[in-house]
Amino acid sequence: MSIHKSLKKVGALKRHRNVLTRSERFKSLEDEGKATDATSVYGLPKLRSILVKAKPKPKAEPAAAVAGA
C-alpha cells in the first residue's frame, strides 16, 4: 500500500487540529497546572483549541502614485 500524501512530509501533522489526543490534552493540562502524575487520564476535561490568525499586512502604495498626488 502507498502512504497518504499528507503523511509523507515530516511537518504534515503539525497543523492546527480541533481534536487533541488524550496525551496532548494531558500535556496541556500539566502545563497549565491543572493535572499531575496522580491525575487519571480518563475523564479529562475538554480543552478549547484556538487558532491564532495573523492579520494581513497593508499593501504599500507604489512610490509613483504617492509622488503624483
Biopython code that builds the backbone (N, CA, C, O; Angstrom):
import numpy as np
from Bio.PDB.StructureBuilder import StructureBuilder

atoms = [
    (1, "MET", "N", (0.836, -1.182, 0.000)),
    (1, "MET", "CA", (0.000, 0.000, 0.000)),
    (1, "MET", "C", (0.879, 1.243, 0.000)),
    (1, "MET", "O", (2.006, 1.224, 0.495)),
    (2, "SER", "N", (0.358, 2.298, -0.551)),
    (2, "SER", "CA", (1.111, 3.546, -0.578)),
    (2, "SER", "C", (0.778, 4.402, 0.641)),
    (2, "SER", "O", (-0.249, 4.212, 1.292)),
    (3, "ILE", "N", (1.658, 5.334, 0.930)),
    (3, "ILE", "CA", (1.457, 6.243, 2.058)),
    (3, "ILE", "C", (0.666, 7.448, 1.573)),
    (3, "ILE", "O", (0.919, 7.972, 0.488)),
    (4, "HIS", "N", (-0.289, 7.881, 2.380)),
    (4, "HIS", "CA", (-1.106, 9.041, 2.029)),
    (4, "HIS", "C", (-0.210, 10.266, 1.911)),
    (4, "HIS", "O", (0.763, 10.402, 2.653)),
    (5, "LYS", "N", (-0.538, 11.164, 0.972)),
    (5, "LYS", "CA", (0.325, 12.312, 0.691)),
    (5, "LYS", "C", (0.487, 13.243, 1.894)),
    (5, "LYS", "O", (1.509, 13.919, 2.010)),
    (6, "SER", "N", (-0.498, 13.289, 2.786)),
    (6, "SER", "CA", (-0.383, 14.164, 3.954)),
    (6, "SER", "C", (0.576, 13.602, 5.000)),
    (6, "SER", "O", (1.027, 14.335, 5.880)),
    (7, "LEU", "N", (0.892, 12.320, 4.914)),
    (7, "LEU", "CA", (1.777, 11.691, 5.888)),
    (7, "LEU", "C", (3.220, 11.594, 5.410)),
    (7, "LEU", "O", (4.097, 11.197, 6.177)),
    (8, "LYS", "N", (3.476, 11.947, 4.167)),
    (8, "LYS", "CA", (4.825, 11.839, 3.627)),
    (8, "LYS", "C", (5.752, 12.904, 4.193)),
    (8, "LYS", "O", (6.930, 12.637, 4.430)),
    (9, "LYS", "N", (5.234, 14.108, 4.411)),
    (9, "LYS", "CA", (6.058, 15.204, 4.910)),
    (9, "LYS", "C", (6.225, 15.081, 6.414)),
    (9, "LYS", "O", (5.331, 14.600, 7.110)),
    (10, "VAL", "N", (7.370, 15.516, 6.911)),
    (10, "VAL", "CA", (7.653, 15.424, 8.341)),
    (10, "VAL", "C", (6.724, 16.334, 9.128)),
    (10, "VAL", "O", (6.212, 15.925, 10.170)),
    (11, "GLY", "N", (6.492, 17.553, 8.664)),
    (11, "GLY", "CA", (5.681, 18.515, 9.398)),
    (11, "GLY", "C", (4.224, 18.510, 9.004)),
    (11, "GLY", "O", (3.507, 19.465, 9.302)),
    (12, "ALA", "N", (3.761, 17.459, 8.341)),
    (12, "ALA", "CA", (2.383, 17.434, 7.847)),
    (12, "ALA", "C", (1.368, 17.390, 8.979)),
    (12, "ALA", "O", (0.261, 17.908, 8.834)),
    (13, "LEU", "N", (1.723, 16.788, 10.091)),
    (13, "LEU", "CA", (0.783, 16.673, 11.200)),
    (13, "LEU", "C", (0.968, 17.784, 12.233)),
    (13, "LEU", "O", (0.406, 17.699, 13.324)),
    (14, "LYS", "N", (1.733, 18.812, 11.921)),
    (14, "LYS", "CA", (1.995, 19.904, 12.852)),
    (14, "LYS", "C", (1.004, 21.050, 12.675)),
    (14, "LYS", "O", (1.234, 22.137, 13.206)),
    (15, "ARG", "N", (-0.071, 20.845, 11.959)),
    (15, "ARG", "CA", (-1.029, 21.920, 11.717)),
    (15, "ARG", "C", (-2.055, 21.979, 12.848)),
    (15, "ARG", "O", (-2.075, 21.118, 13.727)),
    (16, "HIS", "N", (-2.894, 22.993, 12.813)),
    (16, "HIS", "CA", (-3.919, 23.179, 13.838)),
    (16, "HIS", "C", (-5.000, 22.111, 13.695)),
    (16, "HIS", "O", (-5.511, 21.864, 12.603)),
    (17, "ARG", "N", (-5.337, 21.483, 14.821)),
    (17, "ARG", "CA", (-6.400, 20.483, 14.826)),
    (17, "ARG", "C", (-7.370, 20.813, 15.942)),
    (17, "ARG", "O", (-6.961, 21.297, 16.997)),
    (18, "ASN", "N", (-8.645, 20.558, 15.724)),
    (18, "ASN", "CA", (-9.660, 20.812, 16.738)),
    (18, "ASN", "C", (-9.679, 19.726, 17.805)),
    (18, "ASN", "O", (-9.973, 20.007, 18.967)),
    (19, "VAL", "N", (-9.373, 18.505, 17.432)),
    (19, "VAL", "CA", (-9.438, 17.380, 18.363)),
    (19, "VAL", "C", (-8.018, 16.984, 18.750)),
    (19, "VAL", "O", (-7.185, 16.698, 17.890)),
    (20, "LEU", "N", (-7.755, 16.971, 20.056)),
    (20, "LEU", "CA", (-6.440, 16.579, 20.554)),
    (20, "LEU", "C", (-6.498, 15.150, 21.074)),
    (20, "LEU", "O", (-7.545, 14.685, 21.525)),
    (21, "THR", "N", (-5.365, 14.457, 21.007)),
    (21, "THR", "CA", (-5.302, 13.117, 21.571)),
    (21, "THR", "C", (-5.277, 13.226, 23.095)),
    (21, "THR", "O", (-5.055, 14.305, 23.645)),
    (22, "ARG", "N", (-5.502, 12.115, 23.760)),
    (22, "ARG", "CA", (-5.533, 12.119, 25.225)),
    (22, "ARG", "C", (-4.197, 12.589, 25.790)),
    (22, "ARG", "O", (-4.163, 13.357, 26.752)),
    (23, "SER", "N", (-3.103, 12.131, 25.198)),
    (23, "SER", "CA", (-1.785, 12.531, 25.706)),
    (23, "SER", "C", (-1.533, 14.021, 25.486)),
    (23, "SER", "O", (-0.909, 14.669, 26.326)),
    (24, "GLU", "N", (-2.010, 14.573, 24.368)),
    (24, "GLU", "CA", (-1.860, 16.009, 24.121)),
    (24, "GLU", "C", (-2.691, 16.824, 25.107)),
    (24, "GLU", "O", (-2.236, 17.858, 25.596)),
    (25, "ARG", "N", (-3.910, 16.362, 25.402)),
    (25, "ARG", "CA", (-4.744, 17.063, 26.385)),
    (25, "ARG", "C", (-4.100, 17.019, 27.763)),
    (25, "ARG", "O", (-4.091, 18.021, 28.477)),
    (26, "PHE", "N", (-3.563, 15.865, 28.139)),
    (26, "PHE", "CA", (-2.930, 15.723, 29.450)),
    (26, "PHE", "C", (-1.710, 16.631, 29.558)),
    (26, "PHE", "O", (-1.481, 17.252, 30.596)),
    (27, "LYS", "N", (-0.926, 16.706, 28.476)),
    (27, "LYS", "CA", (0.256, 17.574, 28.480)),
    (27, "LYS", "C", (-0.153, 19.034, 28.617)),
    (27, "LYS", "O", (0.500, 19.784, 29.342)),
    (28, "SER", "N", (-1.210, 19.453, 27.944)),
    (28, "SER", "CA", (-1.693, 20.832, 28.052)),
    (28, "SER", "C", (-2.166, 21.137, 29.464)),
    (28, "SER", "O", (-1.897, 22.214, 29.996)),
    (29, "LEU", "N", (-2.872, 20.188, 30.072)),
    (29, "LEU", "CA", (-3.348, 20.386, 31.439)),
    (29, "LEU", "C", (-2.186, 20.447, 32.432)),
    (29, "LEU", "O", (-2.235, 21.205, 33.400)),
    (30, "GLU", "N", (-1.134, 19.643, 32.189)),
    (30, "GLU", "CA", (0.044, 19.698, 33.047)),
    (30, "GLU", "C", (0.727, 21.053, 32.935)),
    (30, "GLU", "O", (1.167, 21.613, 33.939)),
    (31, "ASP", "N", (0.818, 21.583, 31.719)),
    (31, "ASP", "CA", (1.454, 22.883, 31.508)),
    (31, "ASP", "C", (0.689, 23.994, 32.224)),
    (31, "ASP", "O", (1.292, 24.954, 32.703)),
    (32, "GLU", "N", (-0.635, 23.866, 32.298)),
    (32, "GLU", "CA", (-1.467, 24.859, 32.975)),
    (32, "GLU", "C", (-1.520, 24.634, 34.484)),
    (32, "GLU", "O", (-2.031, 25.480, 35.218)),
    (33, "GLY", "N", (-0.996, 23.504, 34.950)),
    (33, "GLY", "CA", (-1.001, 23.201, 36.378)),
    (33, "GLY", "C", (-2.305, 22.598, 36.861)),
    (33, "GLY", "O", (-2.559, 22.570, 38.065)),
    (34, "LYS", "N", (-3.138, 22.114, 35.949)),
    (34, "LYS", "CA", (-4.431, 21.540, 36.323)),
    (34, "LYS", "C", (-4.389, 20.024, 36.439)),
    (34, "LYS", "O", (-5.383, 19.408, 36.821)),
    (35, "ALA", "N", (-3.243, 19.409, 36.113)),
    (35, "ALA", "CA", (-3.123, 17.958, 36.199)),
    (35, "ALA", "C", (-1.741, 17.608, 36.730)),
    (35, "ALA", "O", (-0.779, 18.347, 36.525)),
    (36, "THR", "N", (-1.654, 16.478, 37.411)),
    (36, "THR", "CA", (-0.379, 15.972, 37.916)),
    (36, "THR", "C", (-0.236, 14.526, 37.469)),
    (36, "THR", "O", (-1.093, 13.999, 36.760)),
    (37, "ASP", "N", (0.845, 13.890, 37.885)),
    (37, "ASP", "CA", (1.044, 12.481, 37.537)),
    (37, "ASP", "C", (-0.003, 11.590, 38.188)),
    (37, "ASP", "O", (-0.296, 10.508, 37.678)),
    (38, "ALA", "N", (-0.567, 12.025, 39.298)),
    (38, "ALA", "CA", (-1.574, 11.230, 40.001)),
    (38, "ALA", "C", (-2.960, 11.357, 39.366)),
    (38, "ALA", "O", (-3.858, 10.582, 39.696)),
    (39, "THR", "N", (-3.146, 12.317, 38.466)),
    (39, "THR", "CA", (-4.437, 12.524, 37.815)),
    (39, "THR", "C", (-4.715, 11.388, 36.837)),
    (39, "THR", "O", (-3.825, 10.966, 36.097)),
    (40, "SER", "N", (-5.932, 10.902, 36.836)),
    (40, "SER", "CA", (-6.319, 9.843, 35.909)),
    (40, "SER", "C", (-6.389, 10.398, 34.489)),
    (40, "SER", "O", (-6.806, 11.537, 34.277)),
    (41, "VAL", "N", (-5.979, 9.584, 33.522)),
    (41, "VAL", "CA", (-6.028, 10.023, 32.130)),
    (41, "VAL", "C", (-7.420, 9.854, 31.539)),
    (41, "VAL", "O", (-7.675, 10.265, 30.407)),
    (42, "TYR", "N", (-8.317, 9.251, 32.305)),
    (42, "TYR", "CA", (-9.691, 9.074, 31.851)),
    (42, "TYR", "C", (-10.554, 10.192, 32.415)),
    (42, "TYR", "O", (-10.348, 10.623, 33.550)),
    (43, "GLY", "N", (-11.501, 10.657, 31.648)),
    (43, "GLY", "CA", (-12.404, 11.704, 32.104)),
    (43, "GLY", "C", (-11.762, 13.076, 32.148)),
    (43, "GLY", "O", (-12.154, 13.918, 32.956)),
    (44, "LEU", "N", (-10.777, 13.314, 31.290)),
    (44, "LEU", "CA", (-10.145, 14.631, 31.248)),
    (44, "LEU", "C", (-11.131, 15.658, 30.702)),
    (44, "LEU", "O", (-11.961, 15.323, 29.857)),
    (45, "PRO", "N", (-11.054, 16.889, 31.167)),
    (45, "PRO", "CA", (-11.961, 17.917, 30.643)),
    (45, "PRO", "C", (-11.605, 18.282, 29.205)),
    (45, "PRO", "O", (-10.473, 18.088, 28.762)),
    (46, "LYS", "N", (-12.583, 18.809, 28.494)),
    (46, "LYS", "CA", (-12.343, 19.262, 27.132)),
    (46, "LYS", "C", (-11.510, 20.539, 27.177)),
    (46, "LYS", "O", (-11.625, 21.335, 28.109)),
    (47, "LEU", "N", (-10.687, 20.721, 26.181)),
    (47, "LEU", "CA", (-9.851, 21.908, 26.096)),
    (47, "LEU", "C", (-10.227, 22.706, 24.861)),
    (47, "LEU", "O", (-10.522, 22.142, 23.807)),
    (48, "ARG", "N", (-10.213, 23.989, 24.999)),
    (48, "ARG", "CA", (-10.509, 24.855, 23.864)),
    (48, "ARG", "C", (-9.223, 25.057, 23.085)),
    (48, "ARG", "O", (-8.196, 25.432, 23.652)),
    (49, "SER", "N", (-9.280, 24.813, 21.816)),
    (49, "SER", "CA", (-8.127, 24.951, 20.946)),
    (49, "SER", "C", (-8.391, 26.114, 20.002)),
    (49, "SER", "O", (-9.288, 26.045, 19.162)),
    (50, "ILE", "N", (-7.616, 27.178, 20.136)),
    (50, "ILE", "CA", (-7.844, 28.388, 19.354)),
    (50, "ILE", "C", (-6.708, 28.564, 18.356)),
    (50, "ILE", "O", (-5.534, 28.499, 18.720)),
    (51, "LEU", "N", (-7.062, 28.785, 17.107)),
    (51, "LEU", "CA", (-6.088, 29.057, 16.065)),
    (51, "LEU", "C", (-5.889, 30.558, 15.986)),
    (51, "LEU", "O", (-6.843, 31.303, 15.763)),
    (52, "VAL", "N", (-4.668, 31.002, 16.167)),
    (52, "VAL", "CA", (-4.358, 32.428, 16.105)),
    (52, "VAL", "C", (-3.995, 32.763, 14.671)),
    (52, "VAL", "O", (-3.054, 32.208, 14.104)),
    (53, "LYS", "N", (-4.755, 33.679, 14.098)),
    (53, "LYS", "CA", (-4.501, 34.084, 12.722)),
    (53, "LYS", "C", (-3.762, 35.414, 12.712)),
    (53, "LYS", "O", (-4.070, 36.311, 13.497)),
    (54, "ALA", "N", (-2.795, 35.534, 11.826)),
    (54, "ALA", "CA", (-2.066, 36.785, 11.675)),
    (54, "ALA", "C", (-2.859, 37.709, 10.759)),
    (54, "ALA", "O", (-3.408, 37.275, 9.746)),
    (55, "LYS", "N", (-2.914, 38.980, 11.123)),
    (55, "LYS", "CA", (-3.620, 39.942, 10.283)),
    (55, "LYS", "C", (-2.779, 40.220, 9.044)),
    (55, "LYS", "O", (-1.555, 40.307, 9.133)),
    (56, "PRO", "N", (-3.426, 40.361, 7.891)),
    (56, "PRO", "CA", (-2.655, 40.640, 6.677)),
    (56, "PRO", "C", (-2.025, 42.028, 6.745)),
    (56, "PRO", "O", (-2.615, 42.973, 7.268)),
    (57, "LYS", "N", (-0.827, 42.125, 6.209)),
    (57, "LYS", "CA", (-0.128, 43.407, 6.199)),
    (57, "LYS", "C", (-0.755, 44.310, 5.141)),
    (57, "LYS", "O", (-1.111, 43.831, 4.064)),
    (58, "PRO", "N", (-0.897, 45.599, 5.422)),
    (58, "PRO", "CA", (-1.448, 46.504, 4.411)),
    (58, "PRO", "C", (-0.469, 46.648, 3.255)),
    (58, "PRO", "O", (0.744, 46.718, 3.450)),
    (59, "LYS", "N", (-1.017, 46.691, 2.059)),
    (59, "LYS", "CA", (-0.175, 46.805, 0.875)),
    (59, "LYS", "C", (0.362, 48.231, 0.772)),
    (59, "LYS", "O", (-0.377, 49.200, 0.948)),
    (60, "ALA", "N", (1.649, 48.341, 0.485)),
    (60, "ALA", "CA", (2.270, 49.656, 0.321)),
    (60, "ALA", "C", (1.916, 50.195, -1.060)),
    (60, "ALA", "O", (1.960, 49.468, -2.052)),
    (61, "GLU", "N", (1.566, 51.468, -1.111)),
    (61, "GLU", "CA", (1.227, 52.075, -2.394)),
    (61, "GLU", "C", (2.509, 52.318, -3.181)),
    (61, "GLU", "O", (3.553, 52.600, -2.594)),
    (62, "PRO", "N", (2.437, 52.211, -4.505)),
    (62, "PRO", "CA", (3.624, 52.482, -5.320)),
    (62, "PRO", "C", (4.108, 53.920, -5.117)),
    (62, "PRO", "O", (3.301, 54.820, -4.886)),
    (63, "ALA", "N", (5.410, 54.134, -5.202)),
    (63, "ALA", "CA", (6.005, 55.453, -4.957)),
    (63, "ALA", "C", (5.547, 56.477, -5.990)),
    (63, "ALA", "O", (5.417, 57.656, -5.662)),
    (64, "ALA", "N", (5.298, 56.057, -7.229)),
    (64, "ALA", "CA", (4.883, 56.983, -8.287)),
    (64, "ALA", "C", (3.498, 57.548, -7.989)),
    (64, "ALA", "O", (3.247, 58.725, -8.246)),
    (65, "ALA", "N", (2.611, 56.741, -7.459)),
    (65, "ALA", "CA", (1.257, 57.206, -7.162)),
    (65, "ALA", "C", (1.270, 58.187, -5.996)),
    (65, "ALA", "O", (0.477, 59.129, -5.976)),
    (66, "VAL", "N", (2.139, 57.987, -5.043)),
    (66, "VAL", "CA", (2.222, 58.873, -3.886)),
    (66, "VAL", "C", (2.862, 60.201, -4.283)),
    (66, "VAL", "O", (2.432, 61.255, -3.814)),
    (67, "ALA", "N", (3.888, 60.165, -5.144)),
    (67, "ALA", "CA", (4.585, 61.381, -5.554)),
    (67, "ALA", "C", (3.711, 62.247, -6.453)),
    (67, "ALA", "O", (3.825, 63.472, -6.414)),
    (68, "GLY", "N", (2.849, 61.649, -7.254)),
    (68, "GLY", "CA", (1.987, 62.395, -8.173)),
    (68, "GLY", "C", (0.814, 63.045, -7.475)),
    (68, "GLY", "O", (0.170, 63.910, -8.068)),
    (69, "ALA", "N", (0.510, 62.680, -6.273)),
    (69, "ALA", "CA", (-0.661, 63.222, -5.577)),
    (69, "ALA", "C", (-0.434, 64.559, -4.961)),
    (69, "ALA", "O", (-1.343, 65.119, -4.348)),
]
sb = StructureBuilder()
sb.init_structure("model")
sb.init_model(0)
sb.init_chain("A")
sb.init_seg("    ")
for serial, (resi, resn, name, xyz) in enumerate(atoms, 1):
    if name == "N":
        sb.init_residue(resn, " ", resi, " ")
    sb.init_atom(name, np.array(xyz, "f"), 0.0, 1.0, " ", f" {name:<3s}", serial, name[0])
structure = sb.get_structure()
